[in-house]
Amino acid sequence: MTGTFSPADSAMLLIDHQVGTMKLIKNIPLEVAKRNTLALAKAAKALNIPVVLTSSQEQNVQGALLPELEQICPEAFAARIQRTGIVNAWDDPQFKKAVETTGRRNLIMAGVTTDVCLVFPAINARREGYQVQAVMDASGSPYDLSEDMARRRMEREGVILTATNTLMAELAQDWSDAGGSQLLDILFQDVLPPIS
């Protein structure tokens, strides 16, 4: 059973949101996944939640991390774990150490592809006793079938599947305080469709 995540006990893990691999997302609009990924980074910055970024083979077709991530969280961007090709980020000792260094046991994860980048570290972290929420609208897959299978695997392991707006509401807890007010602004500027 997962308790409520709060800014004080959570870390944000954004996995492989690279300009090349983003194009693999086909089950949801690419712009939605990108917008939500950046909104998660903004939310983490607003609430002082530690951010761990990782990429795989930036020099290849995967490309660099989204440049907006550097603007939003420059320190995390500079400290990003640049994997040499290890598929499961959790298997990279530097990535795992970066997560452990946060001291947080509640992990908010999004991976550019649910079916490769997200599924494996989410399951491994869960098996090691972390509480994990996977943000599904900041992740995606090339195929509906592989997305569905990855979601099922994660749920069977106790990973909580969520969406950006749901997660932000959980972190806010109260829209009227300073943190909640900042998240409300991010939601209405970056995540939710305009109210007409």
Backbone hydrogen bonds, N-H to C=O, Kabsch-Sander energy under -0.5 kcal/mol:
donor,donor_aa,acceptor,acceptor_aa,energy
9,D,6,S,-1.2
10,S,6,S,-0.6
11,A,106,N,-2.2
12,M,50,P,-3.2
13,L,11,A,-0.5
13,L,108,I,-3.5
14,L,12,M,-0.6
14,L,52,V,-2.2
15,I,13,L,-0.6
15,I,110,A,-2.8
16,D,14,L,-0.6
16,D,54,T,-2.6
18,Q,16,D,-2.3
19,V,64,A,-2.9
20,G,62,Q,-2.6
21,T,62,Q,-1.2
22,M,18,Q,-2.5
23,K,20,G,-1.2
24,L,21,T,-2.1
25,I,22,M,-1.7
26,K,24,L,-0.5
26,K,141,S,-2.6
27,N,141,S,-1.5
32,V,29,P,-0.6
33,A,29,P,-1.9
34,K,30,L,-2.5
35,R,31,E,-2.7
36,N,32,V,-2.5
37,T,33,A,-2.1
38,L,34,K,-2.4
39,A,35,R,-1.9
40,L,36,N,-2.2
41,A,37,T,-1.9
42,K,38,L,-2.4
43,A,39,A,-2.6
44,A,40,L,-2.5
45,K,41,A,-2.3
46,A,42,K,-2.7
47,L,43,A,-1.9
48,N,44,A,-0.5
48,N,45,K,-1.0
49,I,44,A,-2.7
52,V,12,M,-3.0
53,L,51,V,-0.5
54,T,14,L,-1.5
55,S,81,I,-2.5
57,Q,83,R,-2.3
60,N,57,Q,-2.0
63,G,57,Q,-0.6
63,G,60,N,-1.5
66,L,17,H,-2.4
69,L,66,L,-1.6
70,E,66,L,-0.7
70,E,67,P,-0.6
71,Q,67,P,-1.2
72,I,68,E,-2.3
73,C,69,L,-2.8
77,F,73,C,-2.3
78,A,74,P,-2.6
79,A,75,E,-1.8
80,R,77,F,-1.3
81,I,53,L,-2.5
82,Q,80,R,-0.8
83,R,55,S,-3.0
83,R,81,I,-1.1
89,A,87,V,-0.9
91,D,88,N,-2.2
92,D,89,A,-1.8
96,K,92,D,-2.5
97,K,93,P,-2.3
98,A,94,Q,-2.2
99,V,95,F,-2.2
100,E,96,K,-2.6
101,T,97,K,-2.5
102,T,98,A,-0.8
102,T,99,V,-0.9
103,G,99,V,-0.5
103,G,100,E,-1.4
104,R,99,V,-0.5
105,R,9,D,-0.5
106,N,9,D,-1.6
107,L,105,R,-0.6
107,L,131,Q,-3.3
108,I,11,A,-3.1
108,I,106,N,-0.5
109,M,107,L,-0.6
109,M,133,Q,-3.1
110,A,13,L,-2.0
112,V,15,I,-2.6
114,T,112,V,-0.5
114,T,140,G,-2.0
116,V,113,T,-0.8
117,C,113,T,-0.9
118,L,113,T,-1.8
119,V,114,T,-1.8
120,F,116,V,-0.7
122,A,118,L,-2.2
123,I,119,V,-1.9
124,N,120,F,-2.6
125,A,121,P,-2.7
126,R,122,A,-2.0
127,R,123,I,-2.4
128,E,124,N,-1.2
129,G,126,R,-1.8
130,Y,125,A,-2.2
131,Q,105,R,-2.5
133,Q,107,L,-2.6
134,A,160,I,-2.9
135,V,109,M,-3.0
135,V,133,Q,-0.5
136,M,134,A,-0.9
136,M,162,T,-2.8
138,A,135,V,-1.2
139,S,136,M,-0.8
140,G,111,G,-0.6
140,G,112,V,-0.7
147,E,143,Y,-1.9
148,D,144,D,-2.6
149,M,145,L,-2.6
150,A,146,S,-2.1
151,R,147,E,-2.4
152,R,148,D,-2.4
153,R,149,M,-2.4
154,M,150,A,-2.4
155,E,151,R,-2.6
156,R,152,R,-2.3
157,E,153,R,-1.1
157,E,154,M,-0.7
158,G,155,E,-1.5
159,V,154,M,-2.4
160,I,132,V,-2.6
161,L,159,V,-0.5
162,T,134,A,-2.7
167,L,163,A,-2.8
168,M,164,T,-2.5
169,A,165,N,-1.9
170,E,166,T,-2.1
171,L,167,L,-2.6
172,A,168,M,-2.4
173,Q,169,A,-2.2
174,D,172,A,-1.9
177,D,174,D,-1.3
181,S,177,D,-2.7
182,Q,178,A,-1.9
183,L,179,G,-2.3
184,L,180,G,-2.3
185,D,181,S,-1.9
186,I,182,Q,-2.0
187,L,183,L,-2.9
188,F,184,L,-2.4
189,Q,185,D,-2.1
190,D,186,I,-3.0
191,V,186,I,-0.7
191,V,187,L,-1.6
192,L,187,L,-3.0
196,S,194,P,-0.6
